[in-house]
């Protein structure tokens, strides 16, 4: 796909399900995020949030790297990144993969589901309520990580009720 080109939601769902099926065996947890999760009619890229199982890169690739390293890299070198962007070889669809862990999965999923405006407002509310987001984690007034294994914890810390992904605009 060329820059700015979008695909229909049904097609994006097919691609995201195929990508997720390839990655899931190498992950402890994985969710499709972004505009696919929000069910936007037009989708520009596929966003995945995951907790990968341990893996290696280089001569003896293992785990998630055996899948991701087959796709053309745009940015993000495994294993030192929290995020990598790849292009699928058969259609040049952009795939953004965000690596999380149990202590920040809910925060990363909420932010990466978006929309961008929604995420900015959510992070602002978290900061106002005393749990600023720093380095991909929420922190308390002592600078200690506040675990967010699920999105519901993020919304509670922000002082707002649950909002379905389709309504996050």
C-alpha positions in Angstrom: 0.0 0.0 0.0 1.3 3.4 -0.8 1.6 6.1 1.9 -1.8 7.4 2.9 -3.6 4.6 1.2 -6.3 2.9 3.3 -8.1 -0.4 3.1 -11.6 -1.4 4.0 -12.2 -2.6 7.6 -13.2 -6.2 6.5 -9.9 -6.5 4.6 -7.9 -5.1 7.5 -9.6 -7.6 9.9 -8.5 -10.5 7.6 -4.9 -9.2 7.6 -4.8 -8.6 11.3 -6.2 -12.0 12.1 -3.6 -13.6 9.8 -0.8 -11.7 11.4 -2.0 -12.4 14.9 -2.2 -16.2 14.0 1.5 -16.1 13.0 2.6 -14.2 16.1 0.3 -15.8 18.8 2.3 -19.0 19.3 5.3 -16.8 20.2 3.4 -14.6 22.7 2.0 -14.9 26.2 -0.6 -12.3 25.2 -1.6 -10.5 22.0 -4.3 -8.1 20.9 -5.1 -6.2 17.7 -5.3 -2.5 18.5 -5.6 0.7 16.5 -8.3 1.5 14.0 -9.1 -2.2 13.5 -10.0 -2.5 17.2 -12.0 0.7 17.0 -13.8 -0.7 13.9 -13.0 2.3 11.7 -14.4 1.9 8.2 -11.0 2.7 6.6 -7.7 1.4 8.1 -4.2 2.6 7.2 -2.1 0.0 9.1 -2.3 -2.9 11.5 -1.4 -2.4 15.1 -0.5 -5.3 17.4 0.2 -5.1 21.2 1.9 -8.2 22.6 3.9 -9.8 25.4 6.4 -11.9 23.5 7.8 -15.1 25.0 11.6 -15.0 25.3 13.3 -15.0 21.9 16.6 -14.5 20.1 17.7 -12.8 16.9 20.7 -13.2 14.7 22.1 -16.4 13.4 19.9 -18.5 15.7 16.6 -16.7 15.6 13.8 -18.1 17.8 10.4 -17.2 18.9 8.6 -14.1 17.6 11.8 -13.1 15.7 11.3 -16.0 13.3 8.2 -14.3 12.1 8.9 -10.6 12.4 12.4 -10.7 10.9 10.9 -12.1 7.6 9.1 -8.8 7.1 10.9 -5.7 5.7 12.0 -3.5 8.6 10.9 0.2 8.6 12.1 0.9 12.2 12.8 -0.9 15.4 15.6 -3.5 15.9 14.8 -6.7 17.7 15.3 -7.4 20.5 16.2 -3.9 21.8 13.0 -2.1 20.9 9.6 -1.6 22.5 8.2 -1.1 19.0 8.9 -2.2 15.5 7.3 -1.3 12.2 7.3 -3.8 9.4 6.0 -4.1 5.8 4.2 -7.3 4.8 6.0 -8.6 1.7 2.9 -9.4 -0.4 1.0 -6.1 -0.1 3.3 -3.6 1.7 0.8 -3.2 4.5 2.4 -1.5 7.5 2.4 -3.6 10.7 3.2 -1.8 14.0 4.1 -4.2 16.8 4.3 -2.8 20.3 6.0 -5.0 22.9 4.7 -4.8 26.4 4.9 -6.8 29.7 2.4 -7.7 32.4 3.0 -4.4 34.3 2.2 -2.1 31.3 0.0 -4.2 29.0 -3.2 -2.4 29.8 -1.6 1.1 29.3 0.0 0.2 26.0 -3.2 -1.4 24.7 -5.3 1.6 25.7 -2.9 4.1 24.1 -2.3 2.1 21.0 -6.1 1.5 20.5 -6.4 5.3 20.3 -7.7 7.3 18.7 -4.7 9.7 19.0 -7.0 12.4 20.5 -8.5 9.9 22.9 -5.1 8.6 24.0 -3.8 12.2 24.6 -6.9 13.0 26.8 -6.5 9.7 28.6 -2.8 10.3 29.4 -3.7 13.8 30.5 -6.3 12.5 32.9 -3.9 9.9 34.3 -1.3 12.7 35.0 -4.0 14.9 36.7 -4.9 11.9 38.9 -1.4 11.4 40.0 -0.2 8.5 37.8 1.8 10.0 35.0 2.9 7.9 32.1 6.7 7.7 31.8 8.7 5.3 29.7 5.6 3.2 28.8 4.5 2.8 32.5 2.3 4.5 34.9 4.1 5.7 38.0 2.9 6.9 41.5 4.1 10.0 43.3 7.2 8.0 44.5 8.1 7.1 40.9 7.2 3.5 41.4 5.5 1.5 38.6 1.8 1.2 39.0 0.9 -2.1 37.3 -1.7 -2.0 34.6 -2.2 -5.5 33.4 -5.6 -4.6 31.8 -7.2 -1.6 30.3 -9.8 -1.5 33.0 -7.2 -0.5 35.6 -6.0 2.3 33.3 -9.6 3.7 33.1 -10.0 3.4 36.8 -6.8 5.3 37.5 -7.9 8.0 35.1 -11.2 8.3 37.0 -13.4 7.4 34.1 -15.7 4.5 33.3 -15.0 1.8 30.7 -15.3 3.1 27.1 -15.7 0.5 24.4 -13.0 0.8 21.7 -15.5 1.7 19.0 -16.4 4.8 21.0 -12.9 6.1 21.6 -12.8 9.0 19.3 
